[in-house]
Amino acid sequence: MRADYFESNDSGRLKLLQSLRLDPPLTLALLLLTAFGLGILYSADSQNIDLIFRQLTRLSLAFGVMVLMAQIPPQNFRLWAPWIFLLGVILLASVLVFGDVGKGAKRWLDFGIVRFQPSEMMKLAAPMMVAWFFADKPLPPSFKHLLIALILVIIPTMLIAKQPDLGTSLLIAAAGFFVIYFAGLKWKLLVGFGMIITALTPVVWHYMHDYQRRRVLTFLNPENDPLGSGYHIIQSKIAIGSGGLYGKGWLNGTQSHLDFLPERSTDFIFAVFAEEFGFIGVIVLLALYVFIVIRGLVIASQAQDSFGRLLAGSLSLTFLVYLFVNVGMVSGLLPVVGVPLPLVSYGGTSMVTLMAGFGMLMSIHSHRRLLRQ
Amino acid sequence: MYRTLIKDLYMEARIFNVRAIVAALVAIVLISLLLARLFQLQITEHDHFDTLSNNNRVRLMSSEPNRGLIYDRHGMVMAENRPTFSLDIIPEEVDALDTTLSQLGNLISLSESDIKGFNKSIKRRKPFQSITLRSNLSEKEVAILAVNRYRFPGVDFKTKLTRYYPMGSSAVHVLGYVGRIDEDELQRVDSSQYNGSSPIGKIGIESYYEKELRGQRGYQKVEVNVQGRVLRVLDETPPIPGKDLVLSIDAGLQATAEYAMGDNSGAMVAIEPETGEVLAMVSMPIYDPNLFVHGISQKAYTALQSGGQRPQFNRALSGQYPPGSIMKPFIGLGGLDASVIGVHDEVFCEGYFMLPNEERQYRDWKRTGHLDTTMKKALAESCDVYFYKMSYLMGIDRISSFLDQFGFGKKMGIDTTSEQTGLLPSREWKQKTKNTIWYPGETLITGIGQGYMLATPLQMASATATLSMRGLRKPPYLLKAMRDHQTGEMIDSQPPEHKQISIKSNRHWSNIINGMKEVVHGRHGTARLIGEDLTYTMAGKTGTAQVYGIAQGEVYDEESLAKKLRDHALFTAFAPIKKPKIAATIIIENGGSGGRVAAPIVKQVIDHYIHKNYSKNAR
């Protein structure tokens, strides 16, 4: 019924979007968000117009990928899911063996022309795989199926954690887990699961790398190490806090423009935004993100099969996790894990992945067989 | 079991919708959590973070005030500020520091200690702070560097005003000097006004009037980036320059006195009796205070210390000498005031004096004696026996309390550093410090300015000035006026409070002064040599202070004694007698005779002063 509302809309532009199999509200929200992002980035990187052009190029590419993905019928995703997943696992394994070392971690595969991060691909491949697995199973899943699904999630998670890339592995675990959740994981089990994870914390701690442990410790008390790893969080909190209700104004953030804020065009770009636009700007930005998430969940609930439903739900929630982890980290609520602010932070790979995900959402939504009354 | 294998599409959708709603709720909870956190940071704790943000970016930079100048009484500059060039480096802006240093070393002279000091301060500075590699560049070096500067990014000259004493070593003991502040001084001073490289007055006028000369530092509030590079000035308080000082010193007279004293070690103080203004204050030998401004080199310092003459010792204020016969006019005045001997009474001098019931002979300098001696003769010929008798009759208590009125034995309170008290012995003093009683013989030698008695040249000159003014005591001071740079106003300094020494009969002042006139103008006066061609009247008193005790019955032979052990030669005088314009006291260490060595130097100095200032009406 809702779909009918959009399809019967007279607006020519919306029709154009629909003919491209794009969901108008979601597309508009994404465009708005990325426009916002460009503005912040312009301020964050000292009004460097070259950087804006590079980001714009990436954005165009990412939107192109989204449009492309929207054209592919979801049945194809379902068909390809196991193969993409298998390829992803193989690539991840080879990264561990042959990968390039960047910033102390092996994350990249160098194919001569293109440097490629297989973990990005896995962000989509993992939920696709789990959704594929549940697609023909009766739901809610049996305990056996649940265990298999868990294993499917754990394999890429472990491979990426080994690189080590804690942020991405957590995102992939979350994406996989969300599929299981939407498939109908029993509430009791969910609670039990949470308890197991809590109990496992010391074990995880034991297997963590030094720099990961340091991040956690720094998160717990950043003032302990104000010049070392605590510096990021302290300066970021100062930037956000000094922004106040109305902010210092666009291009007027002192923390960012005087270089006190590190990583300000990438992971810490939210602090730049909060400093310059204040609490009011923050409310608007977060509202936009929430709208995207909710719209994603609506699309998921209107999907016509389990695969589409589970995948769409998982992708939407993963987007929320992105946001929550990044803003939580920048505001000192969560430890520093390298998660960018989705669609705003400078950087290419994650943006393409995200937009590919939204492309899949739109494909799921626009390829429904219409049941007119 | 069977049922569960069949997919129930309707139920699946229902499960999903429930879960999606739960997920949406969780999403809203999570976002609310973020908003709560951001509310806490941006609203509740905004002030705290705003302060931190400002602390990050705003720095206070201070600027040194210009130090006040020092003039002599006629407006001649005695201390000024000159631009000096230093070579400064900002290490962040230099590509290869070592090569740059060695290339600079080829152009100008860089000592090992320059480089060592440079490397040391690199570790202690803030980012983007420039470090001085060499200070006090010569004009030639500045020219060479200016031509080659394009080769050295991050290397720059800095000009700053540094203290310069245009008269060189002249009046060094009056002015003192400034130098770089040291750790101890840094602890004591107001930390808002000084930093580790501030100059500070170390001694003399520069130190005593440090606060006035220094002025107030200025401040600049600047915005810096994370590297500490200054981006813009937010607020500025300009420095307030220090006040200019006008001293009572007559620079010409000072130089004349220094020249007249030649190679002798010693001191000379000249005072204007009417006011107490110090006209000249010489301590010989002198040294160049400019050496200390940039920090004296080890070599120069060693050279200064060698020779055993201790040039840095300010003899005029810190030198405590036995005043010798210079004390006789004062003892004489006290004796007349106490009426122990009348002014025309004669004392017979047979070359020595003996206390009743004592074997010891207290000898006169003239072995054959002065025979019948009145006060006038006793002063003119410096008869010891007359004053032995007079002080014996007075007793130490009366001597001490009388001399105390002239300021002996305590600081005169002159407005500079290094003043010593001298020593005015008394019964109580001896009991307290030596824990023995006072012996009558000690009274006798106190009466001729020997024994325990010690006085600084300043005390002797000031006492002479008081005598010349017939008891009007104007304590000596150096600061005549001060000029405020902001108002341009010249403010005369408040002279210290004066006193009148009262004696029973004012005629006694004349009696003593007449005796002193005889010293210079009389036929038998000990300083008659200088009186011959005087164009004005002068009253004086010679003195010869014993450094070396002469045993009973031994004859003092000047020639055979090593110079070090020779007597100090003293002379004190004032002129003209009727309306005294200048009073001066000199001590020439190991000079020998006061009349032959010391008096002519004083004459030269007083001549210069009288002729220059009062040539017409002085005669």
Chai-1 contact restraints between the chains, C-beta under 6 A:
chainA,res_idxA,chainB,res_idxB,connection_type,confidence,min_distance_angstrom,max_distance_angstrom,comment,restraint_id
A,P138,B,T4,contact,1.0,0.0,6.0,A-B,restraint_1
A,P138,B,L5,contact,1.0,0.0,6.0,A-B,restraint_2
A,P138,B,K7,contact,1.0,0.0,6.0,A-B,restraint_3
A,L139,B,E12,contact,1.0,0.0,6.0,A-B,restraint_4
A,F182,B,F16,contact,1.0,0.0,6.0,A-B,restraint_5
A,F182,B,R19,contact,1.0,0.0,6.0,A-B,restraint_6
A,G184,B,I15,contact,1.0,0.0,6.0,A-B,restraint_7
A,I238,B,F49,contact,1.0,0.0,6.0,A-B,restraint_8
A,I238,B,L52,contact,1.0,0.0,6.0,A-B,restraint_9
A,I238,B,S53,contact,1.0,0.0,6.0,A-B,restraint_10
A,I240,B,L41,contact,1.0,0.0,6.0,A-B,restraint_11
A,G241,B,L41,contact,1.0,0.0,6.0,A-B,restraint_12
A,G241,B,Q42,contact,1.0,0.0,6.0,A-B,restraint_13
A,G241,B,E45,contact,1.0,0.0,6.0,A-B,restraint_14
A,G241,B,H46,contact,1.0,0.0,6.0,A-B,restraint_15
A,G241,B,F49,contact,1.0,0.0,6.0,A-B,restraint_16
A,S242,B,F49,contact,1.0,0.0,6.0,A-B,restraint_17
A,S242,B,D50,contact,1.0,0.0,6.0,A-B,restraint_18
A,S242,B,S53,contact,1.0,0.0,6.0,A-B,restraint_19
A,G243,B,Q42,contact,1.0,0.0,6.0,A-B,restraint_20
A,G244,B,Q42,contact,1.0,0.0,6.0,A-B,restraint_21
A,G244,B,H46,contact,1.0,0.0,6.0,A-B,restraint_22
A,T254,B,R57,contact,1.0,0.0,6.0,A-B,restraint_23
A,Q255,B,S53,contact,1.0,0.0,6.0,A-B,restraint_24
A,L258,B,R57,contact,1.0,0.0,6.0,A-B,restraint_25
A,L258,B,N225,contact,1.0,0.0,6.0,A-B,restraint_26
A,D259,B,N225,contact,1.0,0.0,6.0,A-B,restraint_27
A,D259,B,V226,contact,1.0,0.0,6.0,A-B,restraint_28
A,F260,B,N56,contact,1.0,0.0,6.0,A-B,restraint_29
A,F260,B,V226,contact,1.0,0.0,6.0,A-B,restraint_30
A,F279,B,Q42,contact,1.0,0.0,6.0,A-B,restraint_31
A,V282,B,L38,contact,1.0,0.0,6.0,A-B,restraint_32
A,L286,B,I31,contact,1.0,0.0,6.0,A-B,restraint_33
A,V290,B,I31,contact,1.0,0.0,6.0,A-B,restraint_34
A,V293,B,A27,contact,1.0,0.0,6.0,A-B,restraint_35
A,I294,B,A24,contact,1.0,0.0,6.0,A-B,restraint_36
A,L297,B,A20,contact,1.0,0.0,6.0,A-B,restraint_37
A,L297,B,A24,contact,1.0,0.0,6.0,A-B,restraint_38
A,S301,B,N17,contact,1.0,0.0,6.0,A-B,restraint_39
A,S301,B,A20,contact,1.0,0.0,6.0,A-B,restraint_40
A,S306,B,E12,contact,1.0,0.0,6.0,A-B,restraint_41
A,R309,B,F16,contact,1.0,0.0,6.0,A-B,restraint_42
A,L317,B,A23,contact,1.0,0.0,6.0,A-B,restraint_43
A,L320,B,A27,contact,1.0,0.0,6.0,A-B,restraint_44
A,F324,B,L30,contact,1.0,0.0,6.0,A-B,restraint_45
A,V327,B,L34,contact,1.0,0.0,6.0,A-B,restraint_46
A,S331,B,R37,contact,1.0,0.0,6.0,A-B,restraint_47
A,S331,B,L38,contact,1.0,0.0,6.0,A-B,restraint_48
A,L333,B,R37,contact,1.0,0.0,6.0,A-B,restraint_49
